[in-house]
Amino acid sequence: MHGVTNELDLTISRLLCKPHFRHGREVCGADAAANFDRSTCGLTYGLDGVFLPFVNLLISVEAVVPAPE
């Protein structure tokens, strides 16, 4: 954010892989979460009590094994 790059540790809460009901190829899904202080990225507007300083980041991903060629 704002040109600032910081490392962030993600917590994976769910990870599941299983065959798809229609085509049988393996499908995997996962949920991950993290939070960070937005002032570390230079976002200081509203830190005087108007807005919370932390951002909650939630990521959901899904992947399918490609079909054989």
mmCIF file of the N, C-alpha and C atoms, coordinates in Angstrom:
data_MODEL
# 
_entry.id   MODEL 
# 
loop_
_atom_site.group_PDB 
_atom_site.id 
_atom_site.type_symbol 
_atom_site.label_atom_id 
_atom_site.label_alt_id 
_atom_site.label_comp_id 
_atom_site.label_asym_id 
_atom_site.label_entity_id 
_atom_site.label_seq_id 
_atom_site.pdbx_PDB_ins_code 
_atom_site.Cartn_x 
_atom_site.Cartn_y 
_atom_site.Cartn_z 
_atom_site.occupancy 
_atom_site.B_iso_or_equiv 
_atom_site.pdbx_formal_charge 
_atom_site.auth_seq_id 
_atom_site.auth_comp_id 
_atom_site.auth_asym_id 
_atom_site.auth_atom_id 
_atom_site.pdbx_PDB_model_num 
ATOM 1   N N  . MET A 1 1  ? 0.843   -1.181  0.000   1.00 0.00 ? 1  MET A N  1 
ATOM 2   C CA . MET A 1 1  ? 0.000   0.000   0.000   1.00 0.00 ? 1  MET A CA 1 
ATOM 3   C C  . MET A 1 1  ? 0.885   1.239   0.000   1.00 0.00 ? 1  MET A C  1 
ATOM 4   N N  . HIS A 1 2  ? 0.540   2.194   -0.813  1.00 0.00 ? 2  HIS A N  1 
ATOM 5   C CA . HIS A 1 2  ? 1.287   3.447   -0.901  1.00 0.00 ? 2  HIS A CA 1 
ATOM 6   C C  . HIS A 1 2  ? 2.754   3.203   -1.227  1.00 0.00 ? 2  HIS A C  1 
ATOM 7   N N  . GLY A 1 3  ? 3.049   2.149   -1.970  1.00 0.00 ? 3  GLY A N  1 
ATOM 8   C CA . GLY A 1 3  ? 4.416   1.857   -2.368  1.00 0.00 ? 3  GLY A CA 1 
ATOM 9   C C  . GLY A 1 3  ? 5.269   1.216   -1.292  1.00 0.00 ? 3  GLY A C  1 
ATOM 10  N N  . VAL A 1 4  ? 4.678   0.844   -0.181  1.00 0.00 ? 4  VAL A N  1 
ATOM 11  C CA . VAL A 1 4  ? 5.407   0.225   0.927   1.00 0.00 ? 4  VAL A CA 1 
ATOM 12  C C  . VAL A 1 4  ? 5.181   -1.282  0.872   1.00 0.00 ? 4  VAL A C  1 
ATOM 13  N N  . THR A 1 5  ? 6.270   -2.042  0.962   1.00 0.00 ? 5  THR A N  1 
ATOM 14  C CA . THR A 1 5  ? 6.187   -3.497  0.968   1.00 0.00 ? 5  THR A CA 1 
ATOM 15  C C  . THR A 1 5  ? 6.669   -4.020  2.315   1.00 0.00 ? 5  THR A C  1 
ATOM 16  N N  . ASN A 1 6  ? 5.829   -4.779  2.979   1.00 0.00 ? 6  ASN A N  1 
ATOM 17  C CA . ASN A 1 6  ? 6.180   -5.406  4.253   1.00 0.00 ? 6  ASN A CA 1 
ATOM 18  C C  . ASN A 1 6  ? 5.813   -6.879  4.196   1.00 0.00 ? 6  ASN A C  1 
ATOM 19  N N  . GLU A 1 7  ? 6.584   -7.705  4.885   1.00 0.00 ? 7  GLU A N  1 
ATOM 20  C CA . GLU A 1 7  ? 6.226   -9.116  4.996   1.00 0.00 ? 7  GLU A CA 1 
ATOM 21  C C  . GLU A 1 7  ? 5.021   -9.250  5.910   1.00 0.00 ? 7  GLU A C  1 
ATOM 22  N N  . LEU A 1 8  ? 4.207   -10.257 5.613   1.00 0.00 ? 8  LEU A N  1 
ATOM 23  C CA . LEU A 1 8  ? 3.003   -10.477 6.394   1.00 0.00 ? 8  LEU A CA 1 
ATOM 24  C C  . LEU A 1 8  ? 2.818   -11.976 6.567   1.00 0.00 ? 8  LEU A C  1 
ATOM 25  N N  . ASP A 1 9  ? 2.660   -12.426 7.791   1.00 0.00 ? 9  ASP A N  1 
ATOM 26  C CA . ASP A 1 9  ? 2.419   -13.843 8.069   1.00 0.00 ? 9  ASP A CA 1 
ATOM 27  C C  . ASP A 1 9  ? 0.935   -14.130 7.946   1.00 0.00 ? 9  ASP A C  1 
ATOM 28  N N  . LEU A 1 10 ? 0.591   -15.088 7.089   1.00 0.00 ? 10 LEU A N  1 
ATOM 29  C CA . LEU A 1 10 ? -0.795  -15.488 6.910   1.00 0.00 ? 10 LEU A CA 1 
ATOM 30  C C  . LEU A 1 10 ? -1.091  -16.712 7.768   1.00 0.00 ? 10 LEU A C  1 
ATOM 31  N N  . THR A 1 11 ? -2.264  -16.747 8.359   1.00 0.00 ? 11 THR A N  1 
ATOM 32  C CA . THR A 1 11 ? -2.726  -17.898 9.109   1.00 0.00 ? 11 THR A CA 1 
ATOM 33  C C  . THR A 1 11 ? -3.738  -18.639 8.247   1.00 0.00 ? 11 THR A C  1 
ATOM 34  N N  . ILE A 1 12 ? -3.421  -19.892 7.898   1.00 0.00 ? 12 ILE A N  1 
ATOM 35  C CA . ILE A 1 12 ? -4.322  -20.692 7.077   1.00 0.00 ? 12 ILE A CA 1 
ATOM 36  C C  . ILE A 1 12 ? -5.299  -21.392 8.006   1.00 0.00 ? 12 ILE A C  1 
ATOM 37  N N  . SER A 1 13 ? -6.585  -21.085 7.826   1.00 0.00 ? 13 SER A N  1 
ATOM 38  C CA . SER A 1 13 ? -7.590  -21.645 8.721   1.00 0.00 ? 13 SER A CA 1 
ATOM 39  C C  . SER A 1 13 ? -8.223  -22.909 8.157   1.00 0.00 ? 13 SER A C  1 
ATOM 40  N N  . ARG A 1 14 ? -8.290  -23.016 6.828   1.00 0.00 ? 14 ARG A N  1 
ATOM 41  C CA . ARG A 1 14 ? -8.868  -24.215 6.220   1.00 0.00 ? 14 ARG A CA 1 
ATOM 42  C C  . ARG A 1 14 ? -8.111  -24.534 4.942   1.00 0.00 ? 14 ARG A C  1 
ATOM 43  N N  . LEU A 1 15 ? -7.926  -25.826 4.698   1.00 0.00 ? 15 LEU A N  1 
ATOM 44  C CA . LEU A 1 15 ? -7.331  -26.310 3.460   1.00 0.00 ? 15 LEU A CA 1 
ATOM 45  C C  . LEU A 1 15 ? -7.969  -27.656 3.170   1.00 0.00 ? 15 LEU A C  1 
ATOM 46  N N  . LEU A 1 16 ? -8.551  -27.774 1.991   1.00 0.00 ? 16 LEU A N  1 
ATOM 47  C CA . LEU A 1 16 ? -9.253  -29.001 1.645   1.00 0.00 ? 16 LEU A CA 1 
ATOM 48  C C  . LEU A 1 16 ? -9.033  -29.296 0.167   1.00 0.00 ? 16 LEU A C  1 
ATOM 49  N N  . CYS A 1 17 ? -8.703  -30.543 -0.143  1.00 0.00 ? 17 CYS A N  1 
ATOM 50  C CA . CYS A 1 17 ? -8.572  -31.015 -1.520  1.00 0.00 ? 17 CYS A CA 1 
ATOM 51  C C  . CYS A 1 17 ? -9.436  -32.257 -1.683  1.00 0.00 ? 17 CYS A C  1 
ATOM 52  N N  . LYS A 1 18 ? -10.183 -32.299 -2.794  1.00 0.00 ? 18 LYS A N  1 
ATOM 53  C CA . LYS A 1 18 ? -11.004 -33.478 -3.071  1.00 0.00 ? 18 LYS A CA 1 
ATOM 54  C C  . LYS A 1 18 ? -11.380 -33.485 -4.546  1.00 0.00 ? 18 LYS A C  1 
ATOM 55  N N  . PRO A 1 19 ? -11.811 -34.633 -5.063  1.00 0.00 ? 19 PRO A N  1 
ATOM 56  C CA . PRO A 1 19 ? -12.212 -34.705 -6.463  1.00 0.00 ? 19 PRO A CA 1 
ATOM 57  C C  . PRO A 1 19 ? -13.486 -33.892 -6.719  1.00 0.00 ? 19 PRO A C  1 
ATOM 58  N N  . HIS A 1 20 ? -13.511 -33.204 -7.847  1.00 0.00 ? 20 HIS A N  1 
ATOM 59  C CA . HIS A 1 20 ? -14.698 -32.438 -8.236  1.00 0.00 ? 20 HIS A CA 1 
ATOM 60  C C  . HIS A 1 20 ? -15.826 -33.401 -8.576  1.00 0.00 ? 20 HIS A C  1 
ATOM 61  N N  . PHE A 1 21 ? -17.054 -33.052 -8.211  1.00 0.00 ? 21 PHE A N  1 
ATOM 62  C CA . PHE A 1 21 ? -18.185 -33.965 -8.402  1.00 0.00 ? 21 PHE A CA 1 
ATOM 63  C C  . PHE A 1 21 ? -18.513 -34.195 -9.878  1.00 0.00 ? 21 PHE A C  1 
ATOM 64  N N  . ARG A 1 22 ? -18.170 -33.263 -10.754 1.00 0.00 ? 22 ARG A N  1 
ATOM 65  C CA . ARG A 1 22 ? -18.550 -33.389 -12.150 1.00 0.00 ? 22 ARG A CA 1 
ATOM 66  C C  . ARG A 1 22 ? -17.444 -33.999 -13.013 1.00 0.00 ? 22 ARG A C  1 
ATOM 67  N N  . HIS A 1 23 ? -16.234 -33.442 -12.940 1.00 0.00 ? 23 HIS A N  1 
ATOM 68  C CA . HIS A 1 23 ? -15.175 -33.896 -13.849 1.00 0.00 ? 23 HIS A CA 1 
ATOM 69  C C  . HIS A 1 23 ? -14.118 -34.767 -13.181 1.00 0.00 ? 23 HIS A C  1 
ATOM 70  N N  . GLY A 1 24 ? -14.157 -34.919 -11.863 1.00 0.00 ? 24 GLY A N  1 
ATOM 71  C CA . GLY A 1 24 ? -13.265 -35.834 -11.175 1.00 0.00 ? 24 GLY A CA 1 
ATOM 72  C C  . GLY A 1 24 ? -11.857 -35.320 -10.915 1.00 0.00 ? 24 GLY A C  1 
ATOM 73  N N  . ARG A 1 25 ? -11.493 -34.175 -11.513 1.00 0.00 ? 25 ARG A N  1 
ATOM 74  C CA . ARG A 1 25 ? -10.152 -33.624 -11.247 1.00 0.00 ? 25 ARG A CA 1 
ATOM 75  C C  . ARG A 1 25 ? -10.099 -33.064 -9.829  1.00 0.00 ? 25 ARG A C  1 
ATOM 76  N N  . GLU A 1 26 ? -8.907  -33.097 -9.244  1.00 0.00 ? 26 GLU A N  1 
ATOM 77  C CA . GLU A 1 26 ? -8.743  -32.624 -7.876  1.00 0.00 ? 26 GLU A CA 1 
ATOM 78  C C  . GLU A 1 26 ? -8.923  -31.109 -7.800  1.00 0.00 ? 26 GLU A C  1 
ATOM 79  N N  . VAL A 1 27 ? -9.685  -30.675 -6.810  1.00 0.00 ? 27 VAL A N  1 
ATOM 80  C CA . VAL A 1 27 ? -9.929  -29.261 -6.538  1.00 0.00 ? 27 VAL A CA 1 
ATOM 81  C C  . VAL A 1 27 ? -9.480  -28.997 -5.109  1.00 0.00 ? 27 VAL A C  1 
ATOM 82  N N  . CYS A 1 28 ? -8.722  -27.915 -4.916  1.00 0.00 ? 28 CYS A N  1 
ATOM 83  C CA . CYS A 1 28 ? -8.259  -27.542 -3.580  1.00 0.00 ? 28 CYS A CA 1 
ATOM 84  C C  . CYS A 1 28 ? -8.724  -26.131 -3.265  1.00 0.00 ? 28 CYS A C  1 
ATOM 85  N N  . GLY A 1 29 ? -9.080  -25.895 -2.030  1.00 0.00 ? 29 GLY A N  1 
ATOM 86  C CA . GLY A 1 29 ? -9.477  -24.572 -1.573  1.00 0.00 ? 29 GLY A CA 1 
ATOM 87  C C  . GLY A 1 29 ? -8.836  -24.280 -0.228  1.00 0.00 ? 29 GLY A C  1 
ATOM 88  N N  . ALA A 1 30 ? -8.599  -23.001 0.035   1.00 0.00 ? 30 ALA A N  1 
ATOM 89  C CA . ALA A 1 30 ? -7.991  -22.608 1.302   1.00 0.00 ? 30 ALA A CA 1 
ATOM 90  C C  . ALA A 1 30 ? -8.469  -21.217 1.695   1.00 0.00 ? 30 ALA A C  1 
ATOM 91  N N  . ASP A 1 31 ? -8.493  -20.965 2.992   1.00 0.00 ? 31 ASP A N  1 
ATOM 92  C CA . ASP A 1 31 ? -8.790  -19.648 3.548   1.00 0.00 ? 31 ASP A CA 1 
ATOM 93  C C  . ASP A 1 31 ? -7.596  -19.228 4.393   1.00 0.00 ? 31 ASP A C  1 
ATOM 94  N N  . ALA A 1 32 ? -7.196  -17.980 4.239   1.00 0.00 ? 32 ALA A N  1 
ATOM 95  C CA . ALA A 1 32 ? -6.063  -17.446 5.009   1.00 0.00 ? 32 ALA A CA 1 
ATOM 96  C C  . ALA A 1 32 ? -6.450  -16.066 5.535   1.00 0.00 ? 32 ALA A C  1 
ATOM 97  N N  . ALA A 1 33 ? -5.831  -15.671 6.635   1.00 0.00 ? 33 ALA A N  1 
ATOM 98  C CA . ALA A 1 33 ? -6.145  -14.378 7.238   1.00 0.00 ? 33 ALA A CA 1 
ATOM 99  C C  . ALA A 1 33 ? -4.895  -13.774 7.869   1.00 0.00 ? 33 ALA A C  1 
ATOM 100 N N  . ALA A 1 34 ? -4.904  -12.457 7.965   1.00 0.00 ? 34 ALA A N  1 
ATOM 101 C CA . ALA A 1 34 ? -3.836  -11.718 8.635   1.00 0.00 ? 34 ALA A CA 1 
ATOM 102 C C  . ALA A 1 34 ? -4.379  -10.331 8.950   1.00 0.00 ? 34 ALA A C  1 
ATOM 103 N N  . ASN A 1 35 ? -3.676  -9.603  9.778   1.00 0.00 ? 35 ASN A N  1 
ATOM 104 C CA . ASN A 1 35 ? -4.007  -8.196  9.983   1.00 0.00 ? 35 ASN A CA 1 
ATOM 105 C C  . ASN A 1 35 ? -2.719  -7.403  10.105  1.00 0.00 ? 35 ASN A C  1 
ATOM 106 N N  . PHE A 1 36 ? -2.810  -6.121  9.804   1.00 0.00 ? 36 PHE A N  1 
ATOM 107 C CA . PHE A 1 36 ? -1.633  -5.261  9.893   1.00 0.00 ? 36 PHE A CA 1 
ATOM 108 C C  . PHE A 1 36 ? -2.058  -3.852  10.268  1.00 0.00 ? 36 PHE A C  1 
ATOM 109 N N  . ASP A 1 37 ? -1.113  -3.107  10.767  1.00 0.00 ? 37 ASP A N  1 
ATOM 110 C CA . ASP A 1 37 ? -1.331  -1.714  11.150  1.00 0.00 ? 37 ASP A CA 1 
ATOM 111 C C  . ASP A 1 37 ? -1.132  -0.849  9.913   1.00 0.00 ? 37 ASP A C  1 
ATOM 112 N N  . ARG A 1 38 ? -2.181  -0.148  9.484   1.00 0.00 ? 38 ARG A N  1 
ATOM 113 C CA . ARG A 1 38 ? -2.097  0.616   8.244   1.00 0.00 ? 38 ARG A CA 1 
ATOM 114 C C  . ARG A 1 38 ? -1.154  1.807   8.341   1.00 0.00 ? 38 ARG A C  1 
ATOM 115 N N  . SER A 1 39 ? -0.812  2.246   9.533   1.00 0.00 ? 39 SER A N  1 
ATOM 116 C CA . SER A 1 39 ? 0.123   3.366   9.666   1.00 0.00 ? 39 SER A CA 1 
ATOM 117 C C  . SER A 1 39 ? 1.532   2.981   9.228   1.00 0.00 ? 39 SER A C  1 
ATOM 118 N N  . THR A 1 40 ? 1.847   1.661   9.210   1.00 0.00 ? 40 THR A N  1 
ATOM 119 C CA . THR A 1 40 ? 3.169   1.227   8.740   1.00 0.00 ? 40 THR A CA 1 
ATOM 120 C C  . THR A 1 40 ? 3.309   1.399   7.230   1.00 0.00 ? 40 THR A C  1 
ATOM 121 N N  . CYS A 1 41 ? 2.189   1.652   6.541   1.00 0.00 ? 41 CYS A N  1 
ATOM 122 C CA . CYS A 1 41 ? 2.203   1.875   5.092   1.00 0.00 ? 41 CYS A CA 1 
ATOM 123 C C  . CYS A 1 41 ? 2.022   3.351   4.765   1.00 0.00 ? 41 CYS A C  1 
ATOM 124 N N  . GLY A 1 42 ? 2.044   4.195   5.767   1.00 0.00 ? 42 GLY A N  1 
ATOM 125 C CA . GLY A 1 42 ? 1.888   5.622   5.528   1.00 0.00 ? 42 GLY A CA 1 
ATOM 126 C C  . GLY A 1 42 ? 0.449   6.102   5.507   1.00 0.00 ? 42 GLY A C  1 
ATOM 127 N N  . LEU A 1 43 ? -0.502  5.246   5.841   1.00 0.00 ? 43 LEU A N  1 
ATOM 128 C CA . LEU A 1 43 ? -1.908  5.635   5.887   1.00 0.00 ? 43 LEU A CA 1 
ATOM 129 C C  . LEU A 1 43 ? -2.247  6.099   7.302   1.00 0.00 ? 43 LEU A C  1 
ATOM 130 N N  . THR A 1 44 ? -2.242  7.391   7.499   1.00 0.00 ? 44 THR A N  1 
ATOM 131 C CA . THR A 1 44 ? -2.433  7.928   8.847   1.00 0.00 ? 44 THR A CA 1 
ATOM 132 C C  . THR A 1 44 ? -3.741  8.687   9.004   1.00 0.00 ? 44 THR A C  1 
ATOM 133 N N  . TYR A 1 45 ? -4.521  8.827   7.926   1.00 0.00 ? 45 TYR A N  1 
ATOM 134 C CA . TYR A 1 45 ? -5.786  9.566   8.021   1.00 0.00 ? 45 TYR A CA 1 
ATOM 135 C C  . TYR A 1 45 ? -6.741  8.859   8.987   1.00 0.00 ? 45 TYR A C  1 
ATOM 136 N N  . GLY A 1 46 ? -7.307  9.601   9.891   1.00 0.00 ? 46 GLY A N  1 
ATOM 137 C CA . GLY A 1 46 ? -8.306  9.077   10.804  1.00 0.00 ? 46 GLY A CA 1 
ATOM 138 C C  . GLY A 1 46 ? -7.755  8.315   11.994  1.00 0.00 ? 46 GLY A C  1 
ATOM 139 N N  . LEU A 1 47 ? -6.440  8.328   12.191  1.00 0.00 ? 47 LEU A N  1 
ATOM 140 C CA . LEU A 1 47 ? -5.869  7.596   13.330  1.00 0.00 ? 47 LEU A CA 1 
ATOM 141 C C  . LEU A 1 47 ? -6.127  8.291   14.668  1.00 0.00 ? 47 LEU A C  1 
ATOM 142 N N  . ASP A 1 48 ? -6.728  9.461   14.623  1.00 0.00 ? 48 ASP A N  1 
ATOM 143 C CA . ASP A 1 48 ? -7.024  10.190  15.856  1.00 0.00 ? 48 ASP A CA 1 
ATOM 144 C C  . ASP A 1 48 ? -8.317  9.713   16.510  1.00 0.00 ? 48 ASP A C  1 
ATOM 145 N N  . GLY A 1 49 ? -8.756  8.502   16.178  1.00 0.00 ? 49 GLY A N  1 
ATOM 146 C CA . GLY A 1 49 ? -9.930  7.927   16.809  1.00 0.00 ? 49 GLY A CA 1 
ATOM 147 C C  . GLY A 1 49 ? -11.113 7.765   15.878  1.00 0.00 ? 49 GLY A C  1 
ATOM 148 N N  . VAL A 1 50 ? -10.996 8.256   14.641  1.00 0.00 ? 50 VAL A N  1 
ATOM 149 C CA . VAL A 1 50 ? -12.108 8.133   13.692  1.00 0.00 ? 50 VAL A CA 1 
ATOM 150 C C  . VAL A 1 50 ? -12.171 6.728   13.110  1.00 0.00 ? 50 VAL A C  1 
ATOM 151 N N  . PHE A 1 51 ? -11.023 6.184   12.702  1.00 0.00 ? 51 PHE A N  1 
ATOM 152 C CA . PHE A 1 51 ? -10.946 4.850   12.130  1.00 0.00 ? 51 PHE A CA 1 
ATOM 153 C C  . PHE A 1 51 ? -9.979  3.997   12.936  1.00 0.00 ? 51 PHE A C  1 
ATOM 154 N N  . LEU A 1 52 ? -10.193 2.689   12.906  1.00 0.00 ? 52 LEU A N  1 
ATOM 155 C CA . LEU A 1 52 ? -9.274  1.782   13.577  1.00 0.00 ? 52 LEU A CA 1 
ATOM 156 C C  . LEU A 1 52 ? -7.964  1.717   12.802  1.00 0.00 ? 52 LEU A C  1 
ATOM 157 N N  . PRO A 1 53 ? -6.845  1.520   13.484  1.00 0.00 ? 53 PRO A N  1 
ATOM 158 C CA . PRO A 1 53 ? -5.555  1.501   12.791  1.00 0.00 ? 53 PRO A CA 1 
ATOM 159 C C  . PRO A 1 53 ? -5.251  0.168   12.106  1.00 0.00 ? 53 PRO A C  1 
ATOM 160 N N  . PHE A 1 54 ? -6.024  -0.878  12.394  1.00 0.00 ? 54 PHE A N  1 
ATOM 161 C CA . PHE A 1 54 ? -5.697  -2.192  11.850  1.00 0.00 ? 54 PHE A CA 1 
ATOM 162 C C  . PHE A 1 54 ? -6.589  -2.559  10.677  1.00 0.00 ? 54 PHE A C  1 
ATOM 163 N N  . VAL A 1 55 ? -6.012  -3.279  9.731   1.00 0.00 ? 55 VAL A N  1 
ATOM 164 C CA . VAL A 1 55 ? -6.725  -3.784  8.564   1.00 0.00 ? 55 VAL A CA 1 
ATOM 165 C C  . VAL A 1 55 ? -6.760  -5.304  8.678   1.00 0.00 ? 55 VAL A C  1 
ATOM 166 N N  . ASN A 1 56 ? -7.934  -5.897  8.542   1.00 0.00 ? 56 ASN A N  1 
ATOM 167 C CA . ASN A 1 56 ? -8.079  -7.352  8.527   1.00 0.00 ? 56 ASN A CA 1 
ATOM 168 C C  . ASN A 1 56 ? -8.090  -7.805  7.080   1.00 0.00 ? 56 ASN A C  1 
ATOM 169 N N  . LEU A 1 57 ? -7.187  -8.699  6.742   1.00 0.00 ? 57 LEU A N  1 
ATOM 170 C CA . LEU A 1 57 ? -7.050  -9.209  5.391   1.00 0.00 ? 57 LEU A CA 1 
ATOM 171 C C  . LEU A 1 57 ? -7.544  -10.651 5.362   1.00 0.00 ? 57 LEU A C  1 
ATOM 172 N N  . LEU A 1 58 ? -8.519  -10.943 4.507   1.00 0.00 ? 58 LEU A N  1 
ATOM 173 C CA . LEU A 1 58 ? -9.066  -12.291 4.365   1.00 0.00 ? 58 LEU A CA 1 
ATOM 174 C C  . LEU A 1 58 ? -8.884  -12.728 2.917   1.00 0.00 ? 58 LEU A C  1 
ATOM 175 N N  . ILE A 1 59 ? -8.302  -13.897 2.704   1.00 0.00 ? 59 ILE A N  1 
ATOM 176 C CA . ILE A 1 59 ? -8.026  -14.403 1.361   1.00 0.00 ? 59 ILE A CA 1 
ATOM 177 C C  . ILE A 1 59 ? -8.629  -15.792 1.224   1.00 0.00 ? 59 ILE A C  1 
ATOM 178 N N  . SER A 1 60 ? -9.400  -16.008 0.160   1.00 0.00 ? 60 SER A N  1 
ATOM 179 C CA . SER A 1 60 ? -9.934  -17.322 -0.177  1.00 0.00 ? 60 SER A CA 1 
ATOM 180 C C  . SER A 1 60 ? -9.419  -17.685 -1.567  1.00 0.00 ? 60 SER A C  1 
ATOM 181 N N  . VAL A 1 61 ? -8.899  -18.905 -1.701  1.00 0.00 ? 61 VAL A N  1 
ATOM 182 C CA . VAL A 1 61 ? -8.366  -19.351 -2.994  1.00 0.00 ? 61 VAL A CA 1 
ATOM 183 C C  . VAL A 1 61 ? -8.946  -20.709 -3.331  1.00 0.00 ? 61 VAL A C  1 
ATOM 184 N N  . GLU A 1 62 ? -9.039  -20.965 -4.641  1.00 0.00 ? 62 GLU A N  1 
ATOM 185 C CA . GLU A 1 62 ? -9.471  -22.260 -5.139  1.00 0.00 ? 62 GLU A CA 1 
ATOM 186 C C  . GLU A 1 62 ? -8.653  -22.580 -6.370  1.00 0.00 ? 62 GLU A C  1 
ATOM 187 N N  . ALA A 1 63 ? -8.224  -23.819 -6.495  1.00 0.00 ? 63 ALA A N  1 
ATOM 188 C CA . ALA A 1 63 ? -7.411  -24.248 -7.632  1.00 0.00 ? 63 ALA A CA 1 
ATOM 189 C C  . ALA A 1 63 ? -7.892  -25.598 -8.130  1.00 0.00 ? 63 ALA A C  1 
ATOM 190 N N  . VAL A 1 64 ? -7.833  -25.787 -9.445  1.00 0.00 ? 64 VAL A N  1 
ATOM 191 C CA . VAL A 1 64 ? -8.232  -27.026 -10.069 1.00 0.00 ? 64 VAL A CA 1 
ATOM 192 C C  . VAL A 1 64 ? -7.044  -27.567 -10.848 1.00 0.00 ? 64 VAL A C  1 
ATOM 193 N N  . VAL A 1 65 ? -6.789  -28.856 -10.692 1.00 0.00 ? 65 VAL A N  1 
ATOM 194 C CA . VAL A 1 65 ? -5.732  -29.501 -11.470 1.00 0.00 ? 65 VAL A CA 1 
ATOM 195 C C  . VAL A 1 65 ? -6.152  -29.443 -12.952 1.00 0.00 ? 65 VAL A C  1 
ATOM 196 N N  . PRO A 1 66 ? -5.274  -28.976 -13.844 1.00 0.00 ? 66 PRO A N  1 
ATOM 197 C CA . PRO A 1 66 ? -5.660  -28.864 -15.248 1.00 0.00 ? 66 PRO A CA 1 
ATOM 198 C C  . PRO A 1 66 ? -5.974  -30.230 -15.869 1.00 0.00 ? 66 PRO A C  1 
ATOM 199 N N  . ALA A 1 67 ? -6.828  -30.186 -16.875 1.00 0.00 ? 67 ALA A N  1 
ATOM 200 C CA . ALA A 1 67 ? -7.181  -31.421 -17.602 1.00 0.00 ? 67 ALA A CA 1 
ATOM 201 C C  . ALA A 1 67 ? -5.968  -31.860 -18.424 1.00 0.00 ? 67 ALA A C  1 
ATOM 202 N N  . PRO A 1 68 ? -5.777  -33.168 -18.555 1.00 0.00 ? 68 PRO A N  1 
ATOM 203 C CA . PRO A 1 68 ? -4.662  -33.653 -19.354 1.00 0.00 ? 68 PRO A CA 1 
ATOM 204 C C  . PRO A 1 68 ? -4.864  -33.265 -20.833 1.00 0.00 ? 68 PRO A C  1 
ATOM 205 N N  . GLU A 1 69 ? -3.757  -32.988 -21.486 1.00 0.00 ? 69 GLU A N  1 
ATOM 206 C CA . GLU A 1 69 ? -3.831  -32.573 -22.904 1.00 0.00 ? 69 GLU A CA 1 
ATOM 207 C C  . GLU A 1 69 ? -3.777  -33.743 -23.833 1.00 0.00 ? 69 GLU A C  1 
# 
